[in-house]
Amino acid sequence: MNLEKVLFAFFSILALTLNYGFFIGEMDDPTHHNAYELFAALIVSLIATIMKFGDRAHIGALLLATSLVADLQLIAAALVWGLTVYGAQTELSPEAISSVVSLSGGALLANLTSVILLVVETVTYRR
Amino acid sequence: MQPVFYLLLQRMRLPLIVLIVVYAVSIVGMTLIPGVDDQGKPWRMDFFHAIYFVSFLGTTIGFGEIPYPFTDAQRLWTTGVIYAAVVAWLYAIGTILAIIQDQGFRRVLTFSSFSRHVRRMQDPFYIICGYGDAGSLLVRELTERHIQCVVVEKDPERILGLKVADLLEDVHGLCDDAADSGVLIAAGLRHRCCRGIIGLTGNDHDNLTIAITSKLLAPQLPVICQSDTGDTAANMDSFGTDYIIDPFDIFASRFALLFHLPSMYLVYEWITAVHHAPLSDFKAAPEGNWILCGFGRFGRAVQERMAAEGVETVVIEAEPERTGAPPGTIAGRGTEARTLLEAGIDQAAGIIAGTDNDTNNLSIVVTARDLKPDLFAVVRQNQQRMNPVFEAAGLDLVMQPATLVARYILGLIVAPLLEDFLRLARQQDESWANLLVSRVAGVVEDLSPQTWDVEISPESAPAVHDALSRGREVLLEHICTRASNRDERLPLVPLLIKRDRGDLLLPEMEEPLREGDQILLCGHERTTRLVQHTLYDAATLEYIQTGIDRPTGTIWRWLTHA
């Protein structure tokens, strides 16, 4: 058992599950989408990204790319949230929350790809 | 740059994760702890304010408690956050500094910047492995002739010496083992501009590895290696090392000339001298009995050559059995009067101090001169930094392996014909050498002449090539005439014309040139450019030949024709 691999798989899958938890629910209902969950998804995704830093294997580079995409999507979602509430000084409207949720949906797809790649890597692992 | 970047990222993984975790926990904590707003109503910090607050707190800027004054619970949490954030930042910055300080990282960094510089080189260059006495002298001589080189040296002190050396060209040096093939490739072994590789590491085995590596990876490149022992030399020779240099053998063969062909010795000295060296004086070694101290590689080579010249030598050696000294050898160092007297110093004509210890060599000569002041003293100087001491000792002949090797290699690089010339000169007699010495002395001042090659080809002598292809005859004297005054000869001596149908040693000025001729010239440094000009410029060549200053422009030419 390789501790590095365990930790990386843990963070990748946790990023996916947290992201899914935030994503699930009515698209335009702010009560279905918790800010803490988005924050947790973002932090876990960032950690997963850093864990792939400096990996020179081809699959490592792909994993780094997918988790960078997830980070970007989640940061964009958080920015949209912050800008509507504090930038425009308005209540969180159904339009705004649905845009946040759809951005996190994109991140969900990226995280899913990460996990699929992880599975592929595990299957082809020969030691 | 790629490997450096990956290394940095890899080492930064943990500090970055720690930083993110500390920030995440602090931010979540700030949003969870209840506070009160300015009207005393319960209030909780949101993510936006929490991120803002922790960001300026973590970097110890501290704008104060915003947007409302904190409760005691919030202050307690903030205290914890301050320490955690400072520790996390110190850890991250400390790791970056440690990576920068790290020997391995620095090595990767210097290696990649070195190979990047080498990759970008545009001009022909030589790889010099070893920046010792011979290497540094060679680099200086090459850069003074504007020939690029790249240096690989194991000793960091010497690489430092290269960095502070005041050279005319930018020379890149790498502190690494030249016996490593990866290092040689980084130094440009496969570079299209690489012209040759020179092994002067001071270690026969390393030189051998360099020779093998370059012959396998870049077979077309000439390899020049120093070798101090016979079996390494034979080994190098067996896989096609182009030039194997044994300084002791070179010295011994030249030294032997001093007995019967002293002018020939002078020819060798002058023609292979370093840049701006003062012209050495004529000297001849006295015949009679000689004393040779030290029977190592040097002593053995000298003794063999002297025996061939018919000169008797008495050998003094500290360990006669181990070195295989000839019978009749006197055991001792030679630094004390007793052994020297035993060797018959009062009857001797000259002494050769040839041990591998400079101090002992000096001591031998000083003691010997005390016993017999008019001795001809020949001393082996092993280290270049002893120069002032050896100069002050007033010796007749000093053998410096480093200078000898550097001069020899320089000749191979700047004037490849020199070797042919010296080989042919060897078959001539002393009167021929006298003639040559007087000719050379006539064209140079008090500094040693330069020798260089000229090839009659479309690339290196377009004007001459053009004239020859039009059926016009060009004589050797034409390229040796001053363009500003066609009655005046340039101060130079043509040493050799190498052509397919036989070589011409010391050709006459009336010799017609042919396509493909290689000419070895010898003269003052200034004349190299003047000859170059005549070789390139058709109008100059025609003026020298005919005395007519023909117009070069098409219209003017047409007008003069009409």
Interface residues (C-beta under 8 A of the other chain):
Chain A: A35 Y36 F39 A40 I43 L46 I47 I50 M51 F53 G54 D55 R56 A78 G82 V85 Y86
Chain B: Y6 L7 L8 L9 Q10 R11 M12 R13 L16 I17 I20 V21 A24 I27 V28 T31 D46 F47 F48
